[in-house]
Each structure stands twice: as structure tokens, then as C-alpha cells.
């Protein structure tokens, strides 16, 4: 893609995010919380997996 198309797409995405944050702040805060909670769940999964594979604490 050319640079100007990427720039236009970036501006549209940023404008949508700003609109979403200002029009529905509680829902956007919940979405951010769920996004970071998913990383926490992935970390917990891998911690449990490695502990069960390598016998940490057994």
C-alpha cells in the first residue's frame, strides 16, 4: 500500500477510537480491561503448563 493510504487508514482508526472513548467511556474501559486480562490469562496458562511439565513445587 502506498503511504497516503496507510496514513488515511491510521487517521480513520484513531478517529474511531476517540469517538468510541468519548461516546462510551465505560464500555471502552471494560474493553481495555478485558484486553489486558487476556494477557494475564495467557501468562497464567503458561505458568501452569511449565509448572506441570517441569514439576515445580512437586
LUMMAR-224165 format. One line per field, with one value per residue: residue number from 0; residue in one letter; x, y, z of N, C-alpha, C in turn. Coordinates in steps of 0.1 Angstrom, whole numbers, plus 5000, padded with zeros to 4 digits. Atoms other than C-alpha are relative to their C-alpha. Example, Ala and Ser with C-alpha at 12.3 -4.5 7.8 and 13.67 -1.06 7.14 Angstrom:
<mitors>
nr	[0, 1]
rest	[a, s]
n.px	[5009, 4991]
n.py	[4988, 4989]
n.pz	[5000, 5000]
ca.px	[5123, 5137]
ca.py	[4955, 4989]
ca.pz	[5078, 5071]
c.px	[5009, 4992]
c.py	[5012, 5011]
c.pz	[5000, 5008]
</mitors>
This chain:
<mitors>
nr	[0, 1, 2, 3, 4, 5, 6, 7, 8, 9, 10, 11, 12, 13, 14, 15, 16, 17, 18, 19, 20, 21, 22, 23, 24, 25, 26, 27, 28, 29, 30, 31, 32, 33, 34, 35, 36, 37, 38, 39, 40, 41, 42, 43, 44, 45, 46, 47, 48, 49, 50, 51, 52, 53, 54, 55, 56, 57]
rest	[x, x, x, x, x, x, x, x, x, x, x, x, x, x, x, x, x, x, x, x, x, x, x, x, x, x, x, x, x, x, x, x, x, x, x, x, x, x, x, x, x, x, x, x, x, x, x, x, x, x, x, x, x, x, x, x, x, x]
n.px	[5008, 4992, 4999, 5012, 5011, 4997, 5003, 5015, 5005, 4996, 5008, 5013, 5000, 4999, 5012, 5010, 4996, 5003, 5015, 5005, 4996, 5008, 5015, 5003, 4988, 5001, 4998, 4986, 4992, 5002, 4993, 4985, 4998, 5000, 4988, 4989, 5003, 4997, 4985, 4998, 5004, 4990, 4989, 5003, 5000, 4987, 4994, 5006, 4995, 4986, 4999, 5004, 4990, 4986, 5001, 4997, 5008, 5005]
n.py	[4988, 4987, 4993, 4992, 5009, 5004, 4988, 4998, 5011, 4997, 4989, 5005, 5009, 4992, 4992, 5009, 5003, 4988, 4999, 5011, 4997, 4989, 5002, 5011, 5002, 5012, 5012, 5000, 5004, 5014, 5007, 5000, 5010, 5014, 5002, 5003, 5012, 5011, 5003, 5007, 5014, 5007, 5002, 5010, 5012, 5005, 5003, 5012, 5010, 5002, 5006, 5015, 5007, 5001, 5004, 4990, 5001, 5014]
n.pz	[5000, 5000, 4987, 4997, 4996, 4986, 4992, 4999, 4992, 4986, 4995, 4999, 4988, 4988, 4998, 4994, 4986, 4992, 5000, 4991, 4986, 4995, 5000, 4991, 4992, 4992, 5008, 5004, 4988, 4999, 5011, 4997, 4989, 5006, 5008, 4992, 4993, 5009, 4998, 4987, 5002, 5007, 4990, 4990, 5007, 5002, 4987, 4996, 5009, 4997, 4986, 5000, 5008, 4994, 4986, 4990, 4988, 4997]
ca.px	[5000, 5011, 5020, 4989, 4965, 4982, 4980, 4943, 4936, 4955, 4936, 4903, 4912, 4923, 4892, 4870, 4889, 4885, 4848, 4843, 4862, 4842, 4808, 4810, 4837, 4825, 4824, 4858, 4873, 4858, 4873, 4908, 4904, 4894, 4923, 4948, 4931, 4936, 4974, 4971, 4952, 4978, 5005, 4987, 4982, 5019, 5029, 5006, 5018, 5055, 5050, 5032, 5058, 5089, 5075, 5080, 5067, 5061]
ca.py	[5000, 5035, 5058, 5080, 5051, 5039, 5074, 5077, 5043, 5053, 5085, 5067, 5041, 5068, 5089, 5058, 5050, 5086, 5086, 5053, 5065, 5098, 5084, 5052, 5056, 5027, 5002, 5013, 5010, 4975, 4966, 4977, 4957, 4926, 4931, 4932, 4904, 4882, 4886, 4877, 4846, 4836, 4841, 4820, 4793, 4791, 4793, 4764, 4745, 4749, 4741, 4708, 4699, 4706, 4697, 4730, 4727, 4689]
ca.pz	[5000, 4994, 5023, 5019, 5021, 5053, 5067, 5059, 5074, 5106, 5109, 5104, 5131, 5156, 5149, 5156, 5188, 5200, 5191, 5210, 5241, 5243, 5234, 5255, 5282, 5304, 5276, 5263, 5298, 5300, 5266, 5277, 5309, 5290, 5266, 5294, 5313, 5283, 5287, 5323, 5314, 5289, 5315, 5340, 5314, 5305, 5342, 5350, 5319, 5327, 5364, 5355, 5328, 5349, 5383, 5401, 5436, 5435]
c.px	[5009, 4999, 4987, 4988, 5002, 4997, 4985, 4994, 5003, 4992, 4986, 4999, 5001, 4988, 4989, 5003, 4996, 4985, 4994, 5003, 4991, 4985, 4996, 5012, 5000, 5003, 5014, 5010, 4999, 5008, 5015, 5003, 5000, 5012, 5012, 4998, 5003, 5015, 5003, 4996, 5010, 5012, 4997, 5000, 5014, 5007, 4996, 5006, 5015, 5002, 4996, 5010, 5013, 4999, 5004, 4990, 4994, 5010]
c.py	[5012, 5007, 5008, 4992, 4995, 5011, 5002, 4989, 5002, 5011, 4996, 4992, 5009, 5008, 4991, 4997, 5012, 5002, 4990, 5004, 5011, 4997, 4989, 4997, 4987, 4988, 5000, 4997, 4985, 4992, 5000, 4990, 4986, 4997, 4996, 4987, 4988, 4996, 4994, 4986, 4991, 4997, 4990, 4986, 4994, 4997, 4986, 4988, 4996, 4993, 4985, 4992, 4997, 4997, 5010, 4998, 4986, 4993]
c.pz	[5000, 5014, 5003, 5004, 5015, 5010, 5002, 5009, 5015, 5006, 5002, 5013, 5013, 5002, 5006, 5014, 5009, 5002, 5010, 5014, 5005, 5000, 5010, 5009, 5008, 4992, 4995, 5011, 5002, 4989, 5003, 5011, 4995, 4992, 5009, 5009, 4992, 5001, 5013, 5000, 4993, 5008, 5010, 4993, 4998, 5014, 5005, 4991, 5003, 5014, 4999, 4991, 5007, 5015, 5011, 5012, 5003, 5008]
</mitors>
